[in-house]
Amino acid sequence: MLYKKYIKMHIKSSLEYKTNMFLLSFAQILVFVAEVLGIWLLFQRFDTVAGWTFYDSLLLVGIVMTTFAVTETFARGYDEFPNLIKTGTLDRLLVRPVSIHYQLFGAKIEFSKLGRIILGIILSVIAIININVEWNMLKILVLISAYVCGCVVIFSLMLVAAGISVYTIENLEFINIITNGSKELAYYPLNIYNKWLTRIFTFIIPVACFNYLPLSFLLGTGSIPMWLCAISPLLGMLFLIPCLIFFNCSLRRYQGTGT
Amino acid sequence: MTKIIEFKNICKEFKIPEKRTGKWSTFLNFFKRKYKIINALKNVNFSIDEGDIVGYIGPNGAGKSTTIKIMSGILTPTTGECIIDGYTPWKNRKEYVKNIGVVFGQRSQLWWDVPVIDSFELLKDIYKIKDDEYKDTLKLLNEALDLEQLLPRPLRQLSLGQKMKCELAASLLHRPKILFLDEPTIGLDAVTKLAVRDFIKYINKVWHTTIILTTHDMNDIEALTNKIILIGKGQILYNGSFDTIKNKYANEKIIQVEFAKPYEKILLNGYELISHDKNVAVFKTKKDTEFHTKAFINEISKEYDIIDFSVNSLSVDEILARLYKEYELQEK
């Protein structure tokens, strides 16, 4: 399969720079330790934050970290889209008889983020073991769909960022504010934020659909109807549709202007 | 001869954002941009026969890259029609690009850190080339370009010329019907340049590949192409055989004369003096006059004592420079 070959190529390329790979992975671990430490310190002062215990929040962090790491590893090509335009690599991709999305997924795989995926999964497992939830089939399904939804929403944000870069060429910082901002914000239960922020990150950028809402369902807390919480990850995935349309329109515009 | 490429009334406009200058410029640019419209191609018409090698030439900024990008399906023209091998390039992109190979002179399609052969294997999968076909093609390319030593090495270790050889091979692995070459000989040394030219001719002969190349190296044109298309300011200025253009300027001769002793001032009836240094002078024939050796000797030996002289036609570069100049004048 073509994708397997892409992976093989990326592994070979990465192995050419072993030290670089090692240092990058090490830096990733440091960042991770700092993030978890921050949350742990917070719970040293307060037993619960907005009704959430340390392990509840840890699951939140686990979901966000895993899904961000997965998308950043495998959809790196979209992250690098402005560079692909600048260097003319996009032109190259356009003269190949393979869909542009397939090629973008193959264009870059960031192995240094693999460590973060593993750490995210470890955190999730620790949280799931210690969390006070009576598991049943539905709850397991909701949790899994939360992970999938997380990947889809973050990927959608990357699509929007890539699409905008067609118009601006430069990678605009405010895009990073949206993606990284959502990430930082998603580390804590959404009900600690003010109403408008909560609404933006529920209805415009559906971050709540892969952390706060499904977790409310697992814990049986919050004021939102349980059935809505349960299907929220599925609703959040719909975010992909407008983002994909936007990206494809931008690409068509690129073909019109050829910057 | 069947026509493989047809361009009909192709126009391409670009909207270029105009930058404001001044105190609040960055701020204002962010909210409202002014646009300037640039006509990169104005009503371009031409057709290319199957199996031709065509030189696509013109000064910088004439619209060459835009045309190549339209032909390879990367850009959509503003208006007009283009049929290549039965396809419209920017529609059914995936189907169409199976038939073409593209080499952009200054950017690579190969992986920087991975042995070249691995990049080839990836292309094999991308183009879904059958095993035995791939083997045959690789063998042929290998023999023609002498790639044996290069294939196991990563691209970053190769010289510019070696890279270009690998690029050419990579773009031909799927045996395209049409090959677009954007400045294939740029920056290459003399030996590699000749090798690349021979290879292009060879491919054209064995596979009957139609080749369109842009270049600024006029020797490429002379050595390779049987037809040129000259573009300037977005318009086709000339489309036809290169020999016709050469013949047009065949009458103009450059005559270099060596005198027995230095002369202070040199004047010669019917000839234009271009340069004069001590006992060497260079003349040019005046427009619309034919050069006769006997008449020239008679004329010059009346007053001057000459030892030697040589007669040259305009070089290919000079002819082209002349052409560019002529057409620019026409536009005014």
Interface residues (C-beta under 8 A of the other chain):
Chain A: L2 K5 Y6 M9 K12 S13 E16 Y17 T87 G88 T89 D91 R92 L94 V95 R96 P97 V98 S99 R252 Q255 G256 T257 G258
Chain B: F14 K15 T66 K69 S72 G73 I74 L75 T76 T78 W90 R93 K94 E95 V97 K98 I100 V102 F104 R107 Q109 W111 W112 D113 V114 D118 S119 E121 L122 D125 I126 Y127 P154
